[in-house]
Amino acid sequence: MRATEFILEGPTTRAYAKNGATQSLKFRCSSGPRKGQVRASPAACNAPININKSKTMKLTKKRQGGMMARKASVTKSAGTSANRTASLNKPKSRGRKKI
């Protein structure tokens, strides 16, 4: 047994994410360099950043950022799985709101 097996990887919350046409339960990072991102495991929240991948993504965004944004918006607005995922991540209502 190692101590790292018992140490938590930081505070995370559960969140649904799109996995093809289905939804899968993953973790939303609440601290670290990937705060707010949804990852498969809590350990990925504090994993070291790959600088080469980061540079490549920055170049791609510079060259094709507008096209990437348009394609993403079409996928999110037209896809039923994106709408289902959004509704799953909303908190459940607790009855009527009192005025």
N, C-alpha and C positions, 0 to 999 in steps of 0.2 A: 504494500500500500504506500502511496505517495501522498504528500500533503496537498499537491495540486488537485487531487481527485476530490478533496473535500472543500476546497476554496471555491466560492462562487465567482463567476467571471464578471460580476458587476450587475447592477440592477437592470432588469429587462422586463418587458411586458409581453404578453402573448398577442399576436396579431395574425389575421388571415392574409395570405398573399396568393396571387394568381400563379398557377402552375399548369400552363397549357390551357385546357378548357375547364379545369377543376380548381378547387381552392385547397390550400394546405395550411396547417397551423405552423407559424414561425414565431420569431422573436423580434420585437422592436427595441433597438438600442436606446437607452435613456442617458448614456454618458459616453465620453470618449470621442475619438475622431469621426465615428460613424453615427453620431447622435441623430435619432429620428429615422434611421434607415431600418428596413426589415431584413433580417438575416436568418439563415437556417439554424444556426446555433448561437448561444450567448458568447461562446469563445470567439466568434468571428467579429464581435464588436470591438475588441481590443487587439486584433491581429495587426501585425506590422503592415504598413502601407507599401505596396509594390510601386516603386517610383517609375519604372518603365511603363507600366499599364496606365499610370496617372498621366504621364506625358502624352501617350498615344491618345487617350480620351480627350485631353485638352485640344490636341491638334484636330481630331475628328469633329469636336464641337465647334471649333473655329471655322472649319471648312463646310460642314454640313449641319450646323446647329439648327437652322430654320427648318430644314427638311425633317430632321429628327423630331422636332417639336410638333410639326404638322402630323407626321405619321403617328406619334404617340397620342395626340388628341383624337384622331380618328379612331384608333384602337380603343381608347378609353370611353369614347362616347357611343360607339356602335356596338362594342362587344358586350354580350350579356354576362360573361364571366366577370368582367370588370365591375359592372353594376352590382352583381351579387356579392363580390368581395367588399365593395364599399359599404353595402348594407350590413354585412356581417361584422365589420369593424366599428359600426356605430354602437354606442352604449344602449342597452335595453332601457325602455322608458319604465318608470316606476309609478304608474298611475297618472292621474290628472295633476296638472300644476295648479297650485293654490295661488290666488291673486291677493 
